[in-house]
């Protein structure tokens, strides 16, 4: 008979422990998004899956681990590839949803 262990919901997955211990790049191994913001006018997003909603004041982007919401004015997707995209305009807020 196996003994029941008391594990909390906040247990860190083994893969994440390995990445942390070996100091490996999280964006490559865990698929986490990487955002680079230049002032309020440019945002580069790597490791995204797709654009869920798109307007001139609001973008909702799906990543492997979360959704990213970008709000502002005159927002535009300058370019996108299968791995990254560039958003320009006046960026007011960047939020993460689970």
N, C-alpha and C positions, 0 to 999 in steps of 0.2 A: 504494500500500500504506500502510495506517495504522499508525502507530507505537503499540505497546502502552504504556499508562501503568500505573504501579505505584500502584494505589489501595488504601488500607487499608480494612478493614471498618468503621472508625470515622469514615469520611467523613461530614460534615454535609450533609444534603440541602439543595438550593437553597432550598426553601420555608422551612426553618428558618433559613438564613442571612439571608434577607430579613426575617423576623420579628425576628431579633436585631438586625440593622443598623438597621432603622427603628423599633425599640423598640415593636412592635405587641403587642397582648394575645395571649399564647400560647393561652389557653383558647379564645378565639373562632376564631382562624385555624388552629390546629393540632389543635383538638379535645381538648386535654389536660384532664384532670379538675382541678377546683378544690375543695379541701377547706378547710373552716373549722371549727376545733375550739374549743369553749368549755369550758375546764376538762377534766374527765374525763366530763362528762355529756351533751354534745351534739356531734354531728358533722353538718355539712351537706356534701353532695357534689353538685356540678354537673357536667354533661357526662358522664353515665354512660349505658350502653346497657341494662343489665338486672341483675337480681339472680339470681345463679347458685345460691347456697345461702343458707338463712336459718334460724337457730335462735336460742335465747335467749342463747347464748354465742359465736356465730360467724356472720359474714356474709361472703359472697364476692360482690363486685360487679364486673361487666365494664364497662370503659370502652373508648374507641376505641384507646388506646395501651397499656393494661395491665389487670391485675386488682388490685383492692384488697381486702385481707382485714382485717376488723375483728373483734377478739376482746375479750371482756369478760364481764360478767355482767348478766343482766336486760336484754339488748339488745332494742330494739324499733324498728321503722320507724314513726315517728309519722305521716309522710305522704310521698308521692312523686308527682311529676308526670313528664311526659316529659323534663324538663330537670334537676330536682333532687330530692333527698330529704333527710329529717331523721332521724337515728338518735339515740336516747336510751338511757340505761343507764349502767353503769359501764364505761367504755372503758379497757382495759388496753394494747392494742397495735393499731397500724395498720401493715400491711405491703403492699408492692407486689410483684407477680409479673409477669414478662414475658409 
